[in-house]
C-alpha cells in the first residue's frame, strides 16, 4: 500500500525541519512525491529499483535524504529562493531510481537537472516519472564519461554508486562549484583536496552514521 501526501509530509518532517516554511510549496512537493512513490512501488515489483520495500522506509531513506541534500545546496548563482540564473544546473551521477536528483528537481522545479543512468531499465523508469510529473528533467541514459568533455554543471550529486572512489573522481571533473555526496561520516575522499575545500559535513537525520558531504571547488 502506498502513502498519501499528508503521510509523506509527516515522515519528511525531520529532514525539512530547518527549511524556511514560506520558501517551498510543500503541498505540491508532497503531491508529486506521492505519485513518484506510486510509480516506484509499481515498477519495483518487476524491475529491481530498490531493495527497500516499505513505503515508509522509501520515503525516509530515499525521499527524505534526497530532500535533505536539496535543502543544503548553495551555489554562488543561487539566491535565497533557489536558482537565480537559467544556467544553474545539477548532474545526478549514477542516478539509479532517481536519488537524490529527482526529489531535488521536485524541490527546485526551476533548476536544470540531468539524471545520468546507464542501465536502460532504470533510465526508462526515470523517463516515466518525469513524464507523469511533468518535469523538464533531462535523462542521460549512458555513462557520464560519454558526455561531451566540456559539459559542466553547477553541482554534481552522488549516492551509493558502483566503484564509489572512481566515481567521485569522475564526478569532480564535471562540477564548477559543488560536489555533494550522500555517504557516511567516515567517508574519506582525500584525492579531492587539491581542487576542493571541505568536506562540510552534515549529519543526516534519523541515521546512525549517514552524512551529507559538501565539497566546494577552490578558485
ABEGO torsion letter per residue (X at the ends): XBBBAAAAAAAAAAAAAABBAAABBAAAAAAAAAAAAAAAAAAAAABBABABABAAAAAAAAAAAAAAAAAABBBAABBAAEBABAABBBBBBGAEAGOAAAAAAAABAABBBBBBBABAAAAAAAAAAAAAAGBABBBBBBBAAABBAABBBABBBBBGBBGAAAAAAAAAAABAABBBBBBBAABBBAAAAAABBOBBBBBBBGBAABBBBBBBBBX
